[in-house]
Amino acid sequence: MWEPYKRGFKAYLQLEKSLADHTVAAYGRDLEHLTRYLEEAGMVGGPNTIRLQHLQAFARQVAELGMSASSQSRMLSGIRTFYKYCVIEGIVKEDPTLLLETPKQKRALPDILSFEEIEQLIQSIDLSKPEGTRNKAMLETLYSCGLRVSELIGLRLSQLYLDLGFIRVIGKGDKERLIPIGSSAIKYLEIYRDTVRCHLTIQKGQEDFVFLNKRGKQLSRVMVFYIIKALAQAAGIQKTISPHTFRHSFATHLIEGGADLRAVQEMLGHASITTTEIYTHLDRQFLRDTLSKFHPAFTL
């Protein structure tokens, strides 16, 4: 009953919305969860038979399964997108998701590293090994540009404009952005490219990726996580560290330094500035210290 609608929705996402394959697949899974629930509930009609109360019951079941608020919200977003498609195509006259409430999410503040901790972590890299030179270039780039791990491993030589001080990054939804890159990151990228990477036997199809493993293939997400965890342990840093920690630290240090929020949003590639605004709440002690230093009536 729902298969033609699923196929049409997939084509709409690919052709009209031009979404990335993994995003299309995620929307497909959201719709699959809904149709499986409807089937188990004995509802055999198509999209035009679904009402708000059915979707509310589905949302309650999803919540009872223990799914996080953010995962619930993302799934319901997929269902909303499907019904927008149904309205456009005339499959339904009214959108039953219009009054469907989204679970309230707690905006957790991510762990960050101080500049000194980042220096400490980078200094723990063993530069006597070829992969050490690569790892230093990688972490310098992560922190200098605030990249997501997917953007880091997908970075290509053809996207480096080091003479101009920029890199071109392909982010979520295949959106491109230009990010300034610092002189230290440029220096170690050039050292890695010119003294280590050039000696690798690079696998076919991998020639343009910047960061490669010892077999000449694109570095994996898992490997980047492993490298950073090992370095944190070697540096004696007790915090929970991941590649995203460098992105959080990049944004926090910029905001603390007085950077314009819109500029930080642009560099991070956030679609909404509300996502960027979380970094204005990160370092309470920094705010207290600033008041203590500059406000004549404030005492700790």
C-alpha positions as semicolon CSV with decimal commas, in nm:
position;residue;x (nm);y (nm);z (nm)
1;M;0,000;0,000;0,000
2;W;0,275;0,248;0,095
3;E;0,548;0,133;-0,148
4;P;0,457;0,370;-0,436
5;Y;0,453;0,664;-0,192
6;K;0,792;0,562;-0,053
7;R;0,940;0,547;-0,403
8;G;0,790;0,883;-0,494
9;F;0,918;1,040;-0,171
10;K;1,269;0,908;-0,237
11;A;1,267;1,051;-0,590
12;Y;1,142;1,385;-0,454
13;L;1,427;1,402;-0,201
14;Q;1,690;1,306;-0,458
15;L;1,573;1,505;-0,759
16;E;1,385;1,807;-0,624
17;K;1,557;1,857;-0,288
18;S;1,900;1,732;-0,409
19;L;1,973;1,576;-0,069
20;A;2,277;1,358;-0,001
21;D;2,232;0,980;-0,022
22;H;2,274;0,926;0,353
23;T;2,007;1,191;0,426
24;V;1,765;1,030;0,181
25;A;1,830;0,693;0,345
26;A;1,761;0,841;0,691
27;Y;1,426;0,984;0,576
28;G;1,343;0,644;0,427
29;R;1,409;0,476;0,763
30;D;1,185;0,728;0,941
31;L;0,898;0,646;0,706
32;E;0,967;0,274;0,743
33;H;0,933;0,306;1,124
34;L;0,595;0,474;1,080
35;T;0,456;0,225;0,829
36;R;0,572;-0,069;1,044
37;Y;0,390;0,080;1,343
38;L;0,074;0,136;1,137
39;E;0,085;-0,222;1,008
40;E;0,122;-0,360;1,361
41;A;-0,169;-0,138;1,472
42;G;-0,385;-0,291;1,198
43;M;-0,410;0,024;0,988
44;V;-0,408;-0,074;0,622
45;G;-0,491;0,258;0,453
46;G;-0,251;0,494;0,275
47;P;-0,111;0,834;0,379
48;N;-0,450;1,004;0,331
49;T;-0,605;0,791;0,608
50;I;-0,360;0,907;0,876
51;R;-0,473;1,167;1,129
52;L;-0,295;1,363;1,401
53;Q;-0,401;1,116;1,673
54;H;-0,236;0,829;1,485
55;L;0,092;1,019;1,464
56;Q;0,069;1,115;1,831
57;A;0,027;0,748;1,922
58;F;0,329;0,664;1,704
59;A;0,534;0,937;1,877
60;R;0,437;0,799;2,220
61;Q;0,549;0,450;2,121
62;V;0,882;0,584;1,993
63;A;0,935;0,766;2,326
64;E;0,849;0,452;2,524
65;L;1,120;0,262;2,337
66;G;1,375;0,482;2,516
67;M;1,489;0,678;2,212
68;S;1,659;1,009;2,298
69;A;1,468;1,335;2,251
70;S;1,703;1,438;1,968
71;S;1,649;1,105;1,786
72;Q;1,273;1,133;1,832
73;S;1,279;1,487;1,693
74;R;1,485;1,381;1,393
75;M;1,246;1,093;1,316
76;L;0,939;1,316;1,343
77;S;1,113;1,568;1,117
78;G;1,139;1,293;0,855
79;I;0,765;1,222;0,886
80;R;0,686;1,594;0,850
81;T;0,897;1,612;0,535
82;F;0,709;1,313;0,393
83;Y;0,373;1,483;0,450
84;K;0,495;1,806;0,294
85;Y;0,572;1,596;-0,014
86;C;0,223;1,441;0,006
87;V;0,061;1,787;0,014
88;I;0,269;1,904;-0,285
89;E;0,172;1,594;-0,485
90;G;-0,196;1,611;-0,388
91;I;-0,181;1,276;-0,208
92;V;-0,336;1,439;0,101
93;K;-0,548;1,753;0,131
94;E;-0,437;1,842;0,484
95;D;-0,105;1,787;0,660
96;P;-0,167;1,583;0,979
97;T;0,178;1,674;1,118
98;L;0,105;2,047;1,155
99;L;0,004;2,017;1,522
100;L;0,239;1,729;1,604
101;E;0,459;1,836;1,895
102;T;0,833;1,778;1,899
103;P;0,991;1,641;2,220
104;K;1,174;1,908;2,418
105;Q;1,547;1,854;2,416
106;K;1,804;1,934;2,679
107;R;2,084;2,126;2,514
108;A;2,385;1,954;2,664
109;L;2,700;2,160;2,679
110;P;2,983;1,972;2,507
111;D;3,325;1,911;2,660
112;I;3,593;2,146;2,539
113;L;3,970;2,167;2,567
114;S;4,160;2,475;2,671
115;F;4,421;2,606;2,429
116;E;4,689;2,472;2,665
117;E;4,531;2,125;2,662
118;I;4,517;2,127;2,282
119;E;4,886;2,222;2,272
120;Q;4,960;1,949;2,525
121;L;4,775;1,691;2,317
122;I;4,944;1,791;1,992
123;Q;5,286;1,790;2,160
124;S;5,231;1,427;2,266
125;I;5,244;1,318;1,898
126;D;5,550;1,106;1,811
127;L;5,695;1,291;1,512
128;S;5,965;1,026;1,458
129;K;5,701;0,817;1,277
130;P;5,548;0,911;0,939
131;E;5,196;0,883;1,080
132;G;5,296;1,131;1,351
133;T;5,353;1,401;1,088
134;R;5,013;1,319;0,937
135;N;4,844;1,325;1,278
136;K;4,994;1,664;1,363
137;A;4,873;1,811;1,032
138;M;4,533;1,653;1,094
139;L;4,483;1,792;1,446
140;E;4,618;2,133;1,353
141;T;4,361;2,142;1,070
142;L;4,077;2,019;1,294
143;Y;4,138;2,293;1,550
144;S;4,229;2,570;1,303
145;C;3,914;2,522;1,093
146;G;3,658;2,365;1,332
147;L;3,584;2,078;1,095
148;R;3,349;1,787;1,147
149;V;3,531;1,451;1,132
150;S;3,349;1,368;0,806
151;E;3,476;1,695;0,657
152;L;3,830;1,620;0,773
153;I;3,854;1,272;0,620
154;G;3,677;1,395;0,304
155;L;3,916;1,688;0,258
156;R;4,087;1,679;-0,083
157;L;4,408;1,828;-0,217
158;S;4,200;2,011;-0,479
159;Q;4,016;2,188;-0,194
160;L;4,332;2,336;-0,042
161;Y;4,410;2,698;-0,127
162;L;4,698;2,728;0,114
163;D;4,864;3,015;-0,072
164;L;4,543;3,214;-0,014
165;G;4,495;3,088;0,343
166;F;4,165;2,905;0,278
167;I;4,026;2,554;0,242
168;R;3,702;2,458;0,067
169;V;3,489;2,217;0,270
170;I;3,188;2,004;0,171
171;G;2,961;1,990;0,476
172;K;2,617;1,853;0,562
173;G;2,377;1,837;0,269
174;D;2,674;1,872;0,031
175;K;2,690;2,243;0,112
176;E;3,025;2,406;0,036
177;R;3,194;2,672;0,244
178;L;3,531;2,848;0,246
179;I;3,713;2,850;0,579
180;P;4,026;3,047;0,668
181;I;4,313;2,825;0,782
182;G;4,586;2,935;1,022
183;S;4,957;2,953;0,944
184;S;5,047;2,667;1,181
185;A;4,798;2,431;1,015
186;I;4,922;2,539;0,670
187;K;5,282;2,470;0,774
188;Y;5,216;2,116;0,896
189;L;4,983;2,033;0,607
190;E;5,261;2,127;0,365
191;I;5,519;1,926;0,561
192;Y;5,291;1,620;0,560
193;R;5,206;1,659;0,191
194;D;5,565;1,718;0,078
195;T;5,760;1,479;0,305
196;V;5,527;1,191;0,397
197;R;5,223;1,166;0,173
198;C;5,431;1,188;-0,146
199;H;5,609;0,862;-0,053
200;L;5,292;0,656;-0,008
201;T;5,171;0,406;-0,268
202;I;4,826;0,557;-0,318
203;Q;4,535;0,332;-0,411
204;K;4,338;0,402;-0,727
205;G;4,057;0,648;-0,665
206;Q;4,220;0,780;-0,347
207;E;4,467;1,018;-0,510
208;D;4,292;1,342;-0,411
209;F;4,223;1,271;-0,043
210;V;4,456;1,464;0,188
211;F;4,476;1,227;0,484
212;L;4,567;0,869;0,398
213;N;4,652;0,559;0,600
214;K;4,976;0,364;0,551
215;R;4,809;0,158;0,275
216;G;4,739;0,472;0,073
217;K;4,364;0,480;0,135
218;Q;4,136;0,751;0,277
219;L;4,154;0,768;0,655
220;S;3,838;0,637;0,828
221;R;3,628;0,810;1,094
222;V;3,702;0,528;1,338
223;M;4,077;0,571;1,289
224;V;4,055;0,944;1,366
225;F;3,865;0,868;1,689
226;Y;4,126;0,607;1,784
227;I;4,418;0,843;1,717
228;I;4,269;1,121;1,930
229;K;4,177;0,887;2,218
230;A;4,531;0,747;2,223
231;L;4,685;1,096;2,218
232;A;4,461;1,215;2,502
233;Q;4,571;0,917;2,709
234;A;4,938;0,985;2,630
235;A;4,892;1,353;2,723
236;G;4,724;1,262;3,053
237;I;4,400;1,443;2,964
238;Q;4,109;1,295;3,159
239;K;3,822;1,457;2,967
240;T;3,607;1,265;2,719
241;I;3,779;1,351;2,391
242;S;3,663;1,299;2,033
243;P;3,727;1,471;1,698
244;H;3,420;1,686;1,769
245;T;3,592;1,819;2,083
246;F;3,826;2,016;1,857
247;R;3,525;2,166;1,674
248;H;3,361;2,264;2,005
249;S;3,689;2,412;2,130
250;F;3,739;2,606;1,806
251;A;3,394;2,766;1,837
252;T;3,419;2,834;2,210
253;H;3,760;2,998;2,185
254;L;3,635;3,221;1,902
255;I;3,326;3,331;2,098
256;E;3,534;3,392;2,412
257;G;3,772;3,601;2,205
258;G;3,486;3,825;2,094
259;A;3,417;3,680;1,747
260;D;3,090;3,772;1,575
261;L;2,832;3,494;1,615
262;R;2,733;3,509;1,247
263;A;3,096;3,466;1,142
264;V;3,130;3,159;1,367
265;Q;2,805;3,020;1,224
266;E;2,945;3,059;0,873
267;M;3,274;2,888;0,957
268;L;3,102;2,598;1,135
269;G;2,851;2,555;0,854
270;H;2,548;2,568;1,085
271;A;2,217;2,607;0,900
272;S;2,065;2,789;1,198
273;I;2,230;3,039;1,427
274;T;2,046;2,884;1,724
275;T;2,285;2,588;1,692
276;T;2,581;2,825;1,714
277;E;2,435;3,007;2,013
278;I;2,508;2,712;2,243
279;Y;2,870;2,828;2,247
280;T;2,771;3,156;2,411
281;H;2,674;2,957;2,721
282;L;2,975;2,728;2,747
283;D;3,227;2,891;2,972
284;R;3,051;3,047;3,269
285;Q;3,379;3,098;3,453
286;F;3,514;3,295;3,156
287;L;3,218;3,532;3,186
288;R;3,265;3,568;3,560
289;D;3,635;3,638;3,516
290;T;3,559;3,899;3,249
291;L;3,311;4,077;3,476
292;S;3,555;4,063;3,764
293;K;3,826;4,219;3,552
294;F;3,629;4,493;3,381
295;H;3,320;4,572;3,593
296;P;3,393;4,800;3,890
297;A;3,093;4,680;4,094
298;F;3,145;4,306;4,045
299;T;3,332;4,093;4,298
300;L;3,369;3,716;4,307
